[in-house]
Amino acid sequence: MSSSSVEYLAVHVFVSVKEGTEDAFKEASFANARASAKEEGIARFDVIQQIDDPTKFVLVEVYKNDEAPALHKETAHYSTWRETVADMMAEPRSAIKYKSLFPATEAGWDYGEATLE
């Protein structure tokens, strides 16, 4: 793992699901996140849920290069996720792109050998 400085692309995808679909959305999103975290161009892939409104989620996707988001969208697991959750959406997803500032090194983003649960 490199200790040199990196600037990754962080994408926050904002999701609102229909009430009653939260558990199914989480199940599909966890499967997608586990597979996505193994992609060469992905440094991190988190699924977070809003505390005061459990129908709101943010997917925190951290990409190692500008080509990685498009490559991610070509994967079978992304396609499966997109099709699985399509009818769960209360409104279209939205995203905001950020430049990561910290951690500032590749090692700071590493999942290591941990099993992602």
Buried (B, 14 or more C-beta within 10 A) or exposed (E): EEEEEBEBBBBBBBBBBBEEBBEBBBEBBBBBBBBBBEBEBBBBBEBEBEEEEBBBBBBBBBBBBEEBBEBBEEBEBBEBBEEBBEEBBEEEEEEEEEEBEEBBBBEBBBEEEEEEE
